[in-house]
């Protein structure tokens, strides 16, 4: 039998993207002399989806005297400096691997920024594989995204496993469709009442890790 697989979402699962972006937006607004309303607009734009094209729109809207490429590069650098992953989560990733799990990250987003966050936090050193949607134009909740993430970890979806994430559609619905069992990171929210429930609901990533460590290997498979 193959080692059990667990895939983790990155943003607002392993790291606090919302809090990191709020701090970055405040610094960005101060640097470019933007008003409070402009700061809120910039935060909304980047929170929705952060790509170079997002910064082209920001540069044009606020007539910033720097290139889109420079804005994007600075954003990646600044976010990497601000983001963090809790020590208990980092330790938990190591514990899972020591217990025989294949551990991966399955994340949507631009490769530049997602890889920068993974390196800066030390997550990339503690997982077997990472797949970022931009690298092969496969976004969650597409099953192909999960298949590529599993492949990066040296396994296949047919061997079963788990998906852990905060997004009901991308992580939980997508993971279920891909044949994975699911753990939802609530982050203080209630599960949407009309959506099929995940296998488990926990408040944060460390709780998900502790739950997985209690599961024997033969419980990682999803019934056909």
Secondary structure as GFF3:
##gff-version 3
##sequence-region A 1 224
A	DSSP	beta_strand	5	8	.	.	.	ID=ss1
A	DSSP	alpha_helix	17	31	.	.	.	ID=ss2
A	DSSP	alpha_helix	36	48	.	.	.	ID=ss3
A	DSSP	alpha_helix	52	62	.	.	.	ID=ss4
A	DSSP	alpha_helix	68	82	.	.	.	ID=ss5
A	DSSP	alpha_helix	87	98	.	.	.	ID=ss6
A	DSSP	beta_strand	102	107	.	.	.	ID=ss7
A	DSSP	alpha_helix	111	121	.	.	.	ID=ss8
A	DSSP	three_ten_helix	123	126	.	.	.	ID=ss9
A	DSSP	beta_strand	129	132	.	.	.	ID=ss10
A	DSSP	three_ten_helix	133	135	.	.	.	ID=ss11
A	DSSP	alpha_helix	143	152	.	.	.	ID=ss12
A	DSSP	three_ten_helix	157	159	.	.	.	ID=ss13
A	DSSP	beta_strand	162	165	.	.	.	ID=ss14
A	DSSP	pi_helix	168	173	.	.	.	ID=ss15
A	DSSP	alpha_helix	174	177	.	.	.	ID=ss16
A	DSSP	beta_strand	181	185	.	.	.	ID=ss17
A	DSSP	beta_strand	200	202	.	.	.	ID=ss18
A	DSSP	alpha_helix	205	214	.	.	.	ID=ss19
A	DSSP	three_ten_helix	217	219	.	.	.	ID=ss20
###
